[in-house]
């Protein structure tokens, strides 16, 4: 009964479980299922990029075509959003995009764990992005970076209110960036789990089994939609990262 309850529980799939318990100075640094799937995501990305670019054939293989397409897609996104100067951040943006995309994609495999469904993971990425923006903004522009919060041509009467709004908007960036990704992954996987539970219950209902293909069809459609969402959320995270980095490169309004 416990196993059946876990199979139907849409929240159980997000539970962090310790695989190798470890503590260092009272700090819990256990190797968990989230750590394991982060490692799986890293190895999958490394395999794609290393094997895909190892031969560099004139007629590319599928892996080479996928690796080149990912590279060109992110590179064009960075250039179009942050300009040529933004290309110095290409390795970072590419790493973020690939990690988020592969985490979303691998999380759709039954029995796996979706790393990006954990708010602490998405917030850590968002905080890292904003931290880089602030540090690079001050290193490159000095105090001129603060012009990001002071739009030009604003009436002195309205300026304090505009500055306050700009500051609040900037501070809320890591929150919106992390919650958007986390919420989409969480909601999508809960929906898939709920519909999967419907199929199991209908198949066990005997006479009602005739209508079980309906939620099964819905699962197929939702899975296809989640594949699209997996890419779109990675793209949105990457392009917003580029937009924020562009503010550090060109802080003037």
Secondary structure, DSSP 8 states (H G I E B T S, - for coil): -HHHHHHH-SSGGG---EEE--EETTEE--EEHHHHHHHHHHHHHHHHHHHHSSS--SS--HHHHHHHHHHHHHHHHHHHHHTGGGGGGHHHHHHHHHHHHHHHHHTTSTT---GGGSHHHHHHHHHHHHHHHHHHHHHHHGGGGGGGGS-TT--HHHHHHHHHHHHHHHHTHHHHHHHHHHHHHHHHHHHHHHHHHHHHHHHTTSGGGGGHHHHHHHHHHHHHHHHHHHHHHHHHHHHHHHHHHHHHH----
